Amino acid sequence: MVRQTEARVGVVVPRTGRLAELGLPLTFAGELLEPTLADPGRGSGRRPIRLLWRDSRSDPDHARLVTTELVREQGVHLILTMAGSHVLPAVAATCEELETPCLSTTFPWQAYYAARGVPPGHTFRWTYHFGWGLDDIADVFADMWERLGTGMTVGCLWNTHFQGTTLRNGVFEAVAARRGHRLIDPGGYTEANGDFEACAAHFLRNGVEIVTSAATTDDLAAFRRHADRLGLRPRLITSSRWLTYPFTPPEPPGPDGIATIVYWSPRHPCRSSLGDMTAADLAALYERHTGRQWLQPLGVAHALFEVAAHVLSSAEDRGDIAATLATTRVDTVAGPLDWAKGPAPNIAAIPLIGGQWRAGTRHPHELALVTNTRLPELVLSEDLRSGAPAGVPPLAPRGARAERGSLTHAVGPWYGDAAFASPATPTSSSPPS
């Protein structure tokens, strides 16, 4: 029987630095739940939990430093973290070295392995993650591509950094090929200094109909301006990263019409295991208390604390906590999470659906839910539609070829600056000269 002694949980969050905006949902969720965690009430079966907050400063070296302090000086039983392709792995790796359980979320699970220098399928003793995979991203993108027809030629606007090398690891290409699509890779660009005119010209020469990307909002906007000048009119652009939750207005032409992956929304049919709050309730509370628009990371941030409370109700020391995480299944406001089911050791999966940014009524830009293949119980809000200027034909029905010239933009799923490396490359022609 677990003694009702206080559990100490470290929370490593980017409160300052370039990832600070990504830390807001985690801070909000933790502060919202802190009173309930500290005083669960008689008969709840849950252990009192004290949260110890540390700012990663959006820096992996500082994240290692504060994680070490939490473990060695504060004696935490568990560490929670999210955000950043370099910061999150730094926290997780430090916990593994110090034999302390760690739970994280956001960015593809293959990246979780690759960023730590091990292949998918490796079993960690102390560190666990929940999220989605590159294959899930590719499938959701393909769902949206196929609204335009089958056998599409897709240009890959991928950088030369972690995001691009990860997307070239073969997983994304395998899904695209299985579904009958051909990828064209011009060879990558340097982030914030890319030769997007060369990329656009390469796509034109190779008959690209759709562009897929993991660009920043500014880089994608720059590409679209160059493409427009050259006369490239992609029928769809799928991309990700910051475009799953733009914090500030992107440069023109803006996000409207861009489609993206969706891993959480107020329309998700999920409830919290701590107090029965619905996804819609959580989003409304966030907007009311912060004055900001709800963000996808809010749901998974809340789920981090739900999983912590669930695990700590039945495990006390660090070894027991890690072992319990490995077999945990719990329903959260982000949906059911099941580490026993996989898809890989130390990983619980979240289903992805498709979304598309639209000019909003309550906010400047709002995310419409447009495909739900992997979550059919979720009610869609709108149909996928063209983001083309007036006079451009709308999307063709599934199975038909749309007239060239229609313009839609879809953005895929990437959290923060994640990606992973691999020598494999997608089907492509030679890079532009």
VONUTOR-301333 format. One record per residue (C-alpha): x, y, z; residue number from 1; residue in one letter. Coordinates in Angstrom, 3 decimals, padded with zeros to 6 digits, always signed. Example, Ala and Ser with C-alpha at 12.3 -4.5 7.8 and 13.67 -1.06 7.14 Angstrom:
<nodes>
<<+012.300 -004.500 +007.800> 1 A>,
<<+013.670 -001.060 +007.140> 2 S>,
</nodes>
This chain:
<nodes>
<<+000.000 +000.000 +000.000> 1 M>,
<<+001.370 +003.389 -001.007> 2 V>,
<<+001.923 +005.717 +001.923> 3 R>,
<<+000.271 +009.104 +001.428> 4 Q>,
<<+003.573 +010.963 +001.609> 5 T>,
<<+004.063 +013.966 -000.624> 6 E>,
<<+005.487 +013.300 -004.085> 7 A>,
<<+007.758 +015.913 -005.629> 8 R>,
<<+007.411 +016.471 -009.387> 9 V>,
<<+009.828 +018.692 -011.273> 10 G>,
<<+008.459 +020.655 -014.232> 11 V>,
<<+011.059 +021.903 -016.715> 12 V>,
<<+009.374 +024.538 -018.851> 13 V>,
<<+010.657 +027.202 -021.302> 14 P>,
<<+009.507 +030.383 -019.561> 15 R>,
<<+012.112 +032.562 -021.271> 16 T>,
<<+013.992 +032.400 -024.548> 17 G>,
<<+012.800 +031.571 -028.049> 18 R>,
<<+010.508 +028.702 -026.904> 19 L>,
<<+008.788 +030.752 -024.206> 20 A>,
<<+005.488 +030.865 -026.092> 21 E>,
<<+005.449 +027.061 -026.053> 22 L>,
<<+005.825 +027.077 -022.293> 23 G>,
<<+002.610 +029.032 -021.709> 24 L>,
<<+000.184 +026.075 -022.042> 25 P>,
<<+002.312 +023.921 -019.723> 26 L>,
<<+002.508 +026.699 -017.131> 27 T>,
<<-001.244 +027.325 -017.347> 28 F>,
<<-002.166 +023.634 -017.029> 29 A>,
<<+000.179 +023.098 -014.085> 30 G>,
<<-000.980 +026.180 -012.202> 31 E>,
<<-004.613 +025.251 -012.874> 32 L>,
<<-004.136 +021.759 -011.427> 33 L>,
<<-001.656 +022.629 -008.672> 34 E>,
<<-004.269 +022.971 -005.865> 35 P>,
<<-005.934 +019.668 -006.820> 36 T>,
<<-002.585 +017.887 -007.019> 37 L>,
<<-001.409 +019.278 -003.667> 38 A>,
<<-004.640 +018.391 -001.849> 39 D>,
<<-006.370 +015.492 -003.657> 40 P>,
<<-008.939 +015.029 -000.888> 41 G>,
<<-009.721 +012.139 +001.390> 42 R>,
<<-010.797 +008.988 -000.390> 43 G>,
<<-009.425 +010.064 -003.778> 44 S>,
<<-006.733 +007.395 -003.629> 45 G>,
<<-004.232 +009.930 -004.923> 46 R>,
<<-001.005 +011.021 -003.334> 47 R>,
<<-000.351 +014.733 -002.591> 48 P>,
<<+001.958 +016.205 -005.222> 49 I>,
<<+004.162 +019.276 -004.958> 50 R>,
<<+005.279 +020.851 -008.242> 51 L>,
<<+008.766 +022.323 -008.460> 52 L>,
<<+009.099 +024.639 -011.474> 53 W>,
<<+012.322 +025.338 -013.355> 54 R>,
<<+012.899 +027.515 -016.413> 55 D>,
<<+014.884 +025.772 -019.157> 56 S>,
<<+015.534 +029.207 -020.733> 57 R>,
<<+014.941 +027.422 -024.069> 58 S>,
<<+018.536 +026.204 -023.829> 59 D>,
<<+019.552 +022.516 -023.666> 60 P>,
<<+022.597 +023.169 -021.473> 61 D>,
<<+020.557 +025.100 -018.925> 62 H>,
<<+017.838 +022.456 -019.130> 63 A>,
<<+020.408 +019.805 -018.150> 64 R>,
<<+021.586 +022.012 -015.292> 65 L>,
<<+018.137 +022.555 -013.753> 66 V>,
<<+017.161 +018.912 -014.295> 67 T>,
<<+020.260 +017.808 -012.399> 68 T>,
<<+019.450 +020.251 -009.583> 69 E>,
<<+015.882 +018.946 -009.338> 70 L>,
<<+017.109 +015.367 -009.057> 71 V>,
<<+020.150 +015.741 -006.838> 72 R>,
<<+019.154 +018.647 -004.584> 73 E>,
<<+015.349 +018.525 -004.573> 74 Q>,
<<+014.950 +014.753 -004.713> 75 G>,
<<+012.081 +014.802 -007.220> 76 V>,
<<+010.308 +011.539 -007.969> 77 H>,
<<+009.352 +012.445 -011.555> 78 L>,
<<+010.113 +015.159 -014.111> 79 I>,
<<+007.657 +016.528 -016.696> 80 L>,
<<+008.671 +018.515 -019.785> 81 T>,
<<+007.676 +019.512 -023.304> 82 M>,
<<+008.850 +021.701 -026.209> 83 A>,
<<+012.059 +021.924 -028.204> 84 G>,
<<+013.914 +019.405 -030.344> 85 S>,
<<+017.121 +020.054 -028.424> 86 H>,
<<+015.768 +021.012 -025.000> 87 V>,
<<+013.347 +018.117 -024.504> 88 L>,
<<+015.909 +015.406 -025.379> 89 P>,
<<+018.424 +017.105 -023.078> 90 A>,
<<+016.011 +016.824 -020.154> 91 V>,
<<+015.113 +013.213 -020.959> 92 A>,
<<+018.737 +012.143 -021.428> 93 A>,
<<+019.727 +013.735 -018.119> 94 T>,
<<+016.914 +011.899 -016.338> 95 C>,
<<+018.015 +008.606 -017.889> 96 E>,
<<+021.590 +009.203 -016.712> 97 E>,
<<+020.404 +010.129 -013.198> 98 L>,
<<+017.937 +007.212 -013.011> 99 E>,
<<+014.899 +009.414 -012.537> 100 T>,
<<+011.546 +008.951 -014.329> 101 P>,
<<+010.725 +011.535 -016.978> 102 C>,
<<+007.533 +012.054 -018.987> 103 L>,
<<+007.449 +014.289 -022.065> 104 S>,
<<+005.239 +015.140 -024.998> 105 T>,
<<+005.219 +016.963 -028.365> 106 T>,
<<+007.039 +016.202 -031.590> 107 F>,
<<+007.199 +012.845 -033.412> 108 P>,
<<+008.145 +009.807 -031.395> 109 W>,
<<+010.823 +008.765 -033.905> 110 Q>,
<<+012.511 +012.093 -033.165> 111 A>,
<<+012.462 +011.244 -029.476> 112 Y>,
<<+014.743 +008.308 -030.245> 113 Y>,
<<+016.872 +009.903 -032.960> 114 A>,
<<+017.622 +013.064 -030.993> 115 A>,
<<+019.041 +010.828 -028.275> 116 R>,
<<+021.205 +008.848 -030.693> 117 G>,
<<+019.375 +005.514 -030.538> 118 V>,
<<+017.235 +003.684 -033.122> 119 P>,
<<+013.443 +003.359 -032.862> 120 P>,
<<+012.667 +000.320 -030.746> 121 G>,
<<+015.345 +001.045 -028.144> 122 H>,
<<+014.024 +000.572 -024.609> 123 T>,
<<+014.824 +003.255 -022.067> 124 F>,
<<+014.665 +002.392 -018.397> 125 R>,
<<+013.541 +005.738 -017.004> 126 W>,
<<+012.135 +007.993 -019.711> 127 T>,
<<+008.720 +007.977 -021.439> 128 Y>,
<<+007.003 +010.060 -024.108> 129 H>,
<<+003.621 +010.448 -025.790> 130 F>,
<<+002.893 +011.937 -029.191> 131 G>,
<<+002.576 +010.972 -032.853> 132 W>,
<<+004.838 +009.549 -035.538> 133 G>,
<<+006.197 +010.660 -038.891> 134 L>,
<<+004.053 +007.968 -040.461> 135 D>,
<<+000.986 +009.509 -038.793> 136 D>,
<<+001.897 +012.918 -040.212> 137 I>,
<<+002.322 +011.495 -043.707> 138 A>,
<<-000.998 +009.653 -043.523> 139 D>,
<<-002.912 +012.768 -042.460> 140 V>,
<<-001.234 +014.801 -045.193> 141 F>,
<<-002.082 +012.136 -047.731> 142 A>,
<<-005.710 +012.191 -046.571> 143 D>,
<<-005.787 +015.859 -047.560> 144 M>,
<<-003.754 +015.418 -050.775> 145 W>,
<<-006.238 +012.820 -051.918> 146 E>,
<<-009.089 +015.270 -051.709> 147 R>,
<<-007.544 +016.569 -054.955> 148 L>,
<<-007.046 +013.174 -056.580> 149 G>,
<<-004.691 +010.203 -056.539> 150 T>,
<<-001.053 +009.765 -057.545> 151 G>,
<<+000.051 +013.313 -056.734> 152 M>,
<<+003.515 +014.772 -057.348> 153 T>,
<<+004.568 +016.381 -054.062> 154 V>,
<<+007.431 +018.838 -053.628> 155 G>,
<<+009.324 +018.628 -050.336> 156 C>,
<<+010.158 +022.041 -048.880> 157 L>,
<<+012.453 +020.642 -046.205> 158 W>,
<<+015.391 +022.439 -044.628> 159 N>,
<<+018.935 +021.144 -044.122> 160 T>,
<<+018.550 +021.071 -040.326> 161 H>,
<<+017.081 +018.540 -037.920> 162 F>,
<<+013.554 +018.856 -039.320> 163 Q>,
<<+014.609 +018.172 -042.896> 164 G>,
<<+017.036 +015.368 -042.191> 165 T>,
<<+014.427 +013.648 -040.058> 166 T>,
<<+011.784 +013.866 -042.747> 167 L>,
<<+014.297 +012.289 -045.131> 168 R>,
<<+014.713 +009.181 -042.961> 169 N>,
<<+012.432 +007.096 -045.191> 170 G>,
<<+009.323 +006.866 -042.995> 171 V>,
<<+007.469 +009.756 -044.641> 172 F>,
<<+008.461 +008.582 -048.119> 173 E>,
<<+007.276 +005.017 -047.434> 174 A>,
<<+003.783 +006.215 -046.518> 175 V>,
<<+003.612 +008.516 -049.544> 176 A>,
<<+004.728 +005.708 -051.876> 177 A>,
<<+002.284 +003.220 -050.366> 178 R>,
<<-000.511 +005.654 -051.065> 179 R>,
<<+000.659 +006.226 -054.648> 180 G>,
<<+002.316 +009.644 -054.380> 181 H>,
<<+005.760 +010.740 -055.670> 182 R>,
<<+008.054 +013.022 -053.672> 183 L>,
<<+010.363 +015.611 -055.272> 184 I>,
<<+013.175 +016.873 -053.027> 185 D>,
<<+015.270 +019.847 -054.279> 186 P>,
<<+017.878 +019.123 -051.628> 187 G>,
<<+017.033 +021.358 -048.705> 188 G>,
<<+017.431 +025.037 -047.820> 189 Y>,
<<+019.119 +026.990 -045.045> 190 T>,
<<+016.596 +028.159 -042.505> 191 E>,
<<+016.025 +031.931 -042.417> 192 A>,
<<+018.289 +032.274 -045.460> 193 N>,
<<+016.836 +029.885 -048.003> 194 G>,
<<+017.004 +030.138 -051.784> 195 D>,
<<+013.290 +029.708 -052.222> 196 F>,
<<+013.324 +030.903 -055.802> 197 E>,
<<+015.502 +027.904 -056.692> 198 A>,
<<+013.167 +025.578 -054.786> 199 C>,
<<+010.109 +026.970 -056.573> 200 A>,
<<+011.815 +026.714 -059.961> 201 A>,
<<+012.788 +023.103 -059.238> 202 H>,
<<+009.195 +022.268 -058.371> 203 F>,
<<+007.973 +023.901 -061.589> 204 L>,
<<+010.423 +021.889 -063.716> 205 R>,
<<+009.287 +018.653 -062.078> 206 N>,
<<+005.533 +019.173 -062.349> 207 G>,
<<+004.884 +019.523 -058.609> 208 V>,
<<+001.177 +019.761 -057.804> 209 E>,
<<+001.401 +019.842 -053.988> 210 I>,
<<+004.085 +021.152 -051.635> 211 V>,
<<+004.760 +019.613 -048.213> 212 T>,
<<+006.822 +021.429 -045.622> 213 S>,
<<+008.066 +021.727 -042.042> 214 A>,
<<+009.068 +025.358 -042.500> 215 A>,
<<+008.824 +028.215 -040.074> 216 T>,
<<+005.982 +030.624 -040.751> 217 T>,
<<+008.376 +033.228 -042.132> 218 D>,
<<+010.185 +030.768 -044.406> 219 D>,
<<+006.933 +029.377 -045.747> 220 L>,
<<+005.683 +032.906 -046.428> 221 A>,
<<+008.937 +033.708 -048.280> 222 A>,
<<+008.606 +030.540 -050.381> 223 F>,
<<+005.014 +031.365 -051.270> 224 R>,
<<+005.990 +034.857 -052.438> 225 R>,
<<+008.771 +033.466 -054.654> 226 H>,
<<+006.476 +030.735 -055.977> 227 A>,
<<+003.818 +033.290 -056.830> 228 D>,
<<+006.286 +035.437 -058.772> 229 R>,
<<+007.430 +032.399 -060.779> 230 L>,
<<+003.868 +031.312 -061.498> 231 G>,
<<+003.939 +028.197 -059.280> 232 L>,
<<+000.440 +027.624 -057.941> 233 R>,
<<+000.465 +024.520 -055.716> 234 P>,
<<-002.939 +023.000 -055.344> 235 R>,
<<-002.094 +022.204 -051.742> 236 L>,
<<+000.755 +022.958 -049.331> 237 I>,
<<+001.144 +020.681 -046.308> 238 T>,
<<+003.564 +021.806 -043.639> 239 S>,
<<+003.905 +021.981 -039.874> 240 S>,
<<+005.866 +023.313 -036.934> 241 R>,
<<+004.790 +026.746 -035.785> 242 W>,
<<+001.886 +026.714 -038.202> 243 L>,
<<+000.067 +024.206 -036.008> 244 T>,
<<-000.282 +027.042 -033.486> 245 Y>,
<<+000.862 +030.449 -034.820> 246 P>,
<<+001.523 +032.725 -031.846> 247 F>,
<<+002.014 +035.920 -033.822> 248 T>,
<<+000.587 +036.962 -037.197> 249 P>,
<<+002.769 +035.352 -039.892> 250 P>,
<<+004.152 +037.487 -042.691> 251 E>,
<<+001.912 +037.890 -045.753> 252 P>,
<<+000.207 +035.957 -047.250> 253 P>,
<<-000.626 +034.655 -043.748> 254 G>,
<<-001.932 +031.250 -042.620> 255 P>,
<<-005.477 +031.330 -043.992> 256 D>,
<<-006.149 +028.290 -046.185> 257 G>,
<<-003.182 +026.392 -044.723> 258 I>,
<<-004.038 +022.892 -043.558> 259 A>,
<<-002.203 +021.188 -040.694> 260 T>,
<<-002.241 +018.219 -038.419> 261 I>,
<<-004.382 +018.469 -035.319> 262 V>,
<<-003.548 +016.488 -032.184> 263 Y>,
<<-005.887 +018.323 -029.795> 264 W>,
<<-008.761 +020.786 -030.040> 265 S>,
<<-011.796 +021.922 -028.035> 266 P>,
<<-013.911 +019.609 -030.214> 267 R>,
<<-012.049 +016.478 -029.105> 268 H>,
<<-014.489 +014.177 -027.236> 269 P>,
<<-012.239 +013.804 -024.190> 270 C>,
<<-012.440 +014.507 -020.457> 271 R>,
<<-009.820 +015.055 -017.803> 272 S>,
<<-009.226 +012.295 -015.279> 273 S>,
<<-008.806 +015.069 -012.683> 274 L>,
<<-012.171 +016.751 -012.180> 275 G>,
<<-013.960 +015.667 -015.371> 276 D>,
<<-013.141 +018.829 -017.355> 277 M>,
<<-013.866 +018.512 -021.088> 278 T>,
<<-011.560 +019.657 -023.868> 279 A>,
<<-013.996 +022.470 -024.636> 280 A>,
<<-014.007 +023.529 -020.963> 281 D>,
<<-010.216 +023.632 -020.855> 282 L>,
<<-009.906 +025.718 -024.017> 283 A>,
<<-012.560 +028.179 -022.819> 284 A>,
<<-010.884 +028.497 -019.414> 285 L>,
<<-007.496 +029.170 -021.042> 286 Y>,
<<-008.934 +031.892 -023.263> 287 E>,
<<-010.845 +033.487 -020.394> 288 R>,
<<-007.903 +033.564 -017.984> 289 H>,
<<-005.094 +034.432 -020.420> 290 T>,
<<-006.870 +036.500 -023.058> 291 G>,
<<-005.114 +034.324 -025.634> 292 R>,
<<-006.446 +031.902 -028.224> 293 Q>,
<<-006.401 +028.204 -027.276> 294 W>,
<<-003.409 +026.231 -028.563> 295 L>,
<<-003.020 +022.556 -029.409> 296 Q>,
<<-000.238 +022.037 -026.813> 297 P>,
<<-002.702 +022.937 -024.050> 298 L>,
<<-004.401 +019.525 -024.130> 299 G>,
<<-001.214 +017.467 -024.008> 300 V>,
<<+000.259 +019.752 -021.342> 301 A>,
<<-002.773 +019.069 -019.139> 302 H>,
<<-002.414 +015.350 -019.851> 303 A>,
<<+001.167 +015.369 -018.508> 304 L>,
<<-000.152 +016.220 -015.032> 305 F>,
<<-003.005 +013.727 -015.329> 306 E>,
<<-000.575 +010.905 -016.073> 307 V>,
<<+001.677 +012.005 -013.206> 308 A>,
<<-001.238 +011.929 -010.742> 309 A>,
<<-002.364 +008.527 -012.013> 310 H>,
<<+001.073 +006.930 -011.767> 311 V>,
<<+001.944 +008.442 -008.399> 312 L>,
<<-001.284 +007.102 -006.900> 313 S>,
<<+000.060 +003.552 -007.216> 314 S>,
<<+003.852 +003.913 -007.154> 315 A>,
<<+006.145 +005.578 -004.644> 316 E>,
<<+009.865 +005.256 -005.337> 317 D>,
<<+011.537 +006.117 -008.633> 318 R>,
<<+011.943 +002.540 -009.752> 319 G>,
<<+008.273 +001.738 -009.159> 320 D>,
<<+007.214 +004.941 -010.930> 321 I>,
<<+009.237 +004.073 -014.041> 322 A>,
<<+007.918 +000.510 -014.066> 323 A>,
<<+004.339 +001.737 -013.666> 324 T>,
<<+004.709 +004.221 -016.534> 325 L>,
<<+005.713 +001.350 -018.827> 326 A>,
<<+002.294 -000.299 -018.429> 327 T>,
<<+000.082 +002.733 -017.796> 328 T>,
<<-003.206 +003.257 -019.589> 329 R>,
<<-005.217 +006.324 -018.633> 330 V>,
<<-007.959 +008.432 -020.223> 331 D>,
<<-007.021 +012.126 -020.312> 332 T>,
<<-008.285 +015.374 -021.769> 333 V>,
<<-005.953 +014.619 -024.683> 334 A>,
<<-007.500 +011.175 -025.168> 335 G>,
<<-006.523 +007.670 -024.008> 336 P>,
<<-002.790 +007.109 -023.491> 337 L>,
<<-001.492 +003.536 -023.447> 338 D>,
<<+002.206 +002.802 -023.013> 339 W>,
<<+001.632 -000.964 -023.044> 340 A>,
<<+000.207 -000.713 -026.563> 341 K>,
<<+003.049 +001.231 -028.120> 342 G>,
<<+003.742 +001.926 -031.061> 343 P>,
<<+007.248 +001.504 -029.612> 344 A>,
<<+008.843 +000.986 -026.203> 345 P>,
<<+008.423 +004.000 -023.905> 346 N>,
<<+005.837 +005.564 -026.269> 347 I>,
<<+002.075 +006.171 -026.116> 348 A>,
<<+000.375 +007.358 -029.300> 349 A>,
<<-002.026 +010.223 -029.986> 350 I>,
<<-004.159 +010.034 -033.158> 351 P>,
<<-003.859 +012.878 -035.643> 352 L>,
<<-006.564 +014.484 -037.759> 353 I>,
<<-006.458 +017.183 -040.429> 354 G>,
<<-007.132 +020.888 -039.904> 355 G>,
<<-007.135 +024.055 -041.994> 356 Q>,
<<-006.629 +027.664 -040.977> 357 W>,
<<-009.418 +030.080 -041.837> 358 R>,
<<-010.122 +033.760 -041.311> 359 A>,
<<-011.866 +033.740 -037.952> 360 G>,
<<-014.842 +035.330 -036.276> 361 T>,
<<-013.620 +035.308 -032.656> 362 R>,
<<-009.902 +035.338 -033.530> 363 H>,
<<-008.016 +036.583 -036.608> 364 P>,
<<-007.243 +032.973 -037.622> 365 H>,
<<-009.143 +029.870 -036.492> 366 E>,
<<-008.451 +026.184 -037.043> 367 L>,
<<-011.199 +024.215 -038.801> 368 A>,
<<-011.218 +020.416 -038.400> 369 L>,
<<-011.496 +018.893 -041.884> 370 V>,
<<-010.503 +015.181 -041.751> 371 T>,
<<-011.017 +012.595 -039.001> 372 N>,
<<-009.964 +009.244 -040.468> 373 T>,
<<-008.121 +008.207 -037.289> 374 R>,
<<-010.631 +009.709 -034.864> 375 L>,
<<-014.055 +009.159 -036.473> 376 P>,
<<-015.956 +009.994 -033.283> 377 E>,
<<-014.726 +013.592 -033.559> 378 L>,
<<-017.273 +015.813 -035.309> 379 V>,
<<-015.714 +017.861 -038.113> 380 L>,
<<-016.356 +021.584 -038.234> 381 S>,
<<-015.956 +022.242 -041.980> 382 E>,
<<-014.910 +020.710 -045.283> 383 D>,
<<-011.394 +021.146 -046.648> 384 L>,
<<-011.572 +024.015 -049.107> 385 R>,
<<-009.430 +026.035 -051.440> 386 S>,
<<-007.588 +029.000 -050.097> 387 G>,
<<-007.361 +030.364 -053.622> 388 A>,
<<-008.090 +033.937 -054.590> 389 P>,
<<-011.494 +034.756 -056.008> 390 A>,
<<-012.055 +033.203 -059.394> 391 G>,
<<-009.778 +030.201 -058.834> 392 V>,
<<-011.632 +026.879 -059.069> 393 P>,
<<-012.380 +025.086 -055.743> 394 P>,
<<-010.992 +021.708 -054.778> 395 L>,
<<-012.099 +018.822 -056.972> 396 A>,
<<-013.992 +015.969 -055.292> 397 P>,
<<-012.063 +012.951 -054.065> 398 R>,
<<-010.957 +010.725 -056.937> 399 G>,
<<-011.069 +013.517 -059.512> 400 A>,
<<-008.329 +015.777 -060.820> 401 R>,
<<-008.824 +019.435 -059.988> 402 A>,
<<-008.099 +021.994 -062.672> 403 E>,
<<-004.568 +023.348 -062.310> 404 R>,
<<-004.419 +026.754 -060.787> 405 G>,
<<-006.407 +026.199 -057.631> 406 S>,
<<-004.559 +027.154 -054.504> 407 L>,
<<-004.806 +025.619 -051.059> 408 T>,
<<-002.239 +025.466 -048.301> 409 H>,
<<-001.885 +022.684 -045.771> 410 A>,
<<+000.488 +022.665 -042.903> 411 V>,
<<+001.581 +019.558 -041.107> 412 G>,
<<+002.599 +018.638 -037.620> 413 P>,
<<+005.800 +019.624 -036.045> 414 W>,
<<+006.243 +020.795 -032.536> 415 Y>,
<<+008.843 +023.399 -031.830> 416 G>,
<<+012.003 +022.689 -033.828> 417 D>,
<<+011.900 +018.898 -033.848> 418 A>,
<<+013.095 +016.486 -036.522> 419 A>,
<<+015.440 +013.558 -036.853> 420 F>,
<<+018.391 +012.429 -038.893> 421 A>,
<<+018.806 +009.600 -041.361> 422 S>,
<<+020.840 +009.030 -044.516> 423 P>,
<<+017.777 +007.935 -046.493> 424 A>,
<<+016.245 +010.391 -048.970> 425 T>,
<<+012.865 +010.486 -050.648> 426 P>,
<<+012.351 +009.866 -054.340> 427 T>,
<<+013.625 +012.972 -056.073> 428 S>,
<<+015.361 +014.418 -059.066> 429 S>,
<<+018.734 +016.083 -058.736> 430 S>,
<<+018.987 +019.313 -056.744> 431 P>,
<<+018.782 +022.556 -058.661> 432 P>,
<<+022.018 +023.956 -059.931> 433 S>,
</nodes>
